[in-house]
Amino acid sequence: VQATVHYHDDRVVTLQFLGDVQPGWHITAYAAKGSGHYQVDTKDCYRRGLDVILRMVRTGQRPLDDDQLLESVRVMEMITRALVV
């Protein structure tokens, strides 16, 4: 599945869901001053996520606002709706 998201600030993001491939996550970014390809290491992602949650509990400060938290949910909802049509 491939989806392209166009944002109001002219950003364009293309997501590719390739199934069970290795490496599991990778990012390719293109910008005005160059590009880069990155392999995302997910082996400790749950621990890092828990660290963020614990920091929030200790400080009372949220790491993301509501829009940031819901952005990935909104994108996945749009993709899911498009696939069902």
Buried (B, 14 or more C-beta within 10 A) or exposed (E): EEBEBEEEEEEEEEEEEEEEEEEEEEEEEEEEEEEEEEEEEEEEEEEEEEEEEEEEEEEEEEEEEEEEEEEEEEBEEEBEEEEEE
